[in-house]
Amino acid sequence: MVYDHFQVSNYGLAETTDFENFSVLTGNESVQINSEHQASHGNVIRLEEADFQRLNKAYGKYEFAARHILGGKYADPDIQAFGNKFYIFPTSDGYANWGGTYFKAFSSTDMVHWTDEGIILDLKDVAWANENAWAPCMVEKNGKYYFYYTAEKKIGVAVSDSPTGPFADLGEPLVTDEDIIGIGRGQIIDPYVLIDYDGRAYLYFGNQNMFVVELGEDMTSLKGEIKNITPSENPTGFIADQYMEGTCVTKINGKYYFSWSCNGTTDENYHVKYGVADSPMGTIKRVSDGKENSGDLLLEKDDSQGILGAGHHSIVKVPGKDEYYIAYHRFYMPGGNGYNREVCVDKLIVNEDGSLEQVIPTTAGILNKVTYNGLDRVFVTPTVYEDNRIELKIENLNDTSLNGTIYVAQYKDGVLVDLYSTEAVVNRGGVNYIGLDIAIEPQNEVKVYLWNDLQQPMMEV
């Protein structure tokens, strides 16, 4: 801080780490800061949001307006990490009866600043639906991006070569209400897709009931039977504070963490619960006591901050790191409701006992930048032979060479049991192969890590 030393007609220089105690750098004079004096000659400095929050926490004198990270009214966010960027794919909100007709994509390199990538799918280009564009999700497989979405209470799928589109719809709905006759009840909404360790993909959806079905290899067809796996003591009916909608499934340390929203989205008490399963098909158990078809609280409103209707979320793992973040919506601040909502992101903590720490929603969201070094579009396809030898097919669509050490780790119940490293990558026709004699036990998790010459992790698959 530069100040006018009036009595001796010169200037002084002081520094501070807390804006309360100042050390003078020019002489022996002291500096006193007294906010009770009448305000006069002063200056303004610009602070990054993280610095402002830190100072405001210490002093607690100023209100910090809610930060609208996407710059408007959006809901039902699907958050993903593709290449070197994070993406959010939300419902476009602010319409009566949730009457939106298009989907947008937002990207970020740090999870703090988000860029509007524009419309990636408009229902005017969808032959079988005209309105109610809701709750999408996206996955990447074999170099293609698959966009699953709700329209007119049916589930559709569109395909593109890029997460920012343009997307071409399949031409007909993937799931309709006729598909659940005799299985359960509720609207055909809120798709979520999980690609498992073995490459098999599962589609989750539902309202009042949670359904799951395996997807075909083409990612645009159904394989097998639809199953009702509702985490409720009354799976064919509706009970408040039990499953309503918005299924999300996250793989953490070899377990499947199911999370979902309870109550209705117009209810300020809308909230999120979670449970864990040993299979992508359930059965879901409460982490706290192991009770089947139940869940523990993960996220709810915070009246003290004016945060209402917190729910309909998704979870992303930062590639190469044991860090997780949760995206969700709340009533728009100020003055929002169940038709006027906004997207938020906060950190998700996984405790050592496998439980998820309850998320305390914030008005500001993520303020410290979150980054990772990723190789854009890397795919690993394992083949396990009868003699327990495993071959890993590694495809990198941007670079046919992989410069770094490959580590292959095997986990059992989340605990590392074997670690192998090799630089013996064989390139055949632009595709890299690694052959390792590894005995893989059933249900174990295998992760592939690529490290660069600076011994920094570049990618976890």
Secondary structure, DSSP 8 states (H G I E B T S, - for coil): -EEEEGGGTEEEEEEESSSSSEEESSSS------TTS---S-------HHHHHHHHHHH---------TTSS-EEEEEEEEETTEEEEEEEE--SGGG---EEEEEEESSSSS-EEEEEEEEGGG-TT--S--EEEEEEEETTEEEEEEEETTEEEEEEESSTT---EE-SS-SB-GGGGTTT--S-S---EEEE-TTS-EEEEE-SSS-EEEEE-TTSSSEEEEEEE---SSSTTS--TTSEEEEEEEEEETTEEEEEEEES-TTSTT-EEEEEEESSTT---B-TTT--BT--EEEE--BGGGTB-S-EEEEEEE-TTSS-EEEEEEEE-TTT-BTTBEEEEEEEE-B-TTS-B--B---SS---S-------SSEEEEEEE-TTS-EEEEEEETT-S---SEEEEEEEETTEEEEEEEE---EEETTEEEEEE-----TT-EEEEEEE-TTS-EEEE-
